[in-house]
Amino acid sequence: MDLLVNIDVDDLERAVGFYREGLGLRVGRRFGEMGVEMLGGSSAVFLLARAAGTAASPATSQERSYARHWTPVHLDIVVEDVEAAQERARAAGATLEVPIQTRRWGRIVQMADPFGHGFCLIQFLGRGYDEIL
């Protein structure tokens, strides 16, 4: 199975800039004005142009909003140096939400992209999540 990540954004070029400059991904393919494939992680990330205020799904009355929002699904991005990655993301427009914390398994910082999507930068220490076992 392949996992593809799709992220709705209301400004495709701004999103390409953020995910390129802030997270180090590169443009793969462009799908006209509909979307852009970003490569460089373990899974392809597709940025999809979707206007604010449009229906999120026919099964819900919720509309897309690009103010900070919460969802139980978010991205964890594993990095070599959490401080450097945090500064890179902030310089590209990310918002710091919870400063770097050190846990038994590693270091984590909680952030949001310019489109309201939460993400974490994680630097594993020792055996990573296996330190929890």
Summary of the structure (lengths in Angstrom):
residues: 133
radius of gyration: 15.5
end to end distance: 26.8
largest distance: 46.6
contacts: 353
relative contact order: 0.18
helix: 19%
strand: 37%
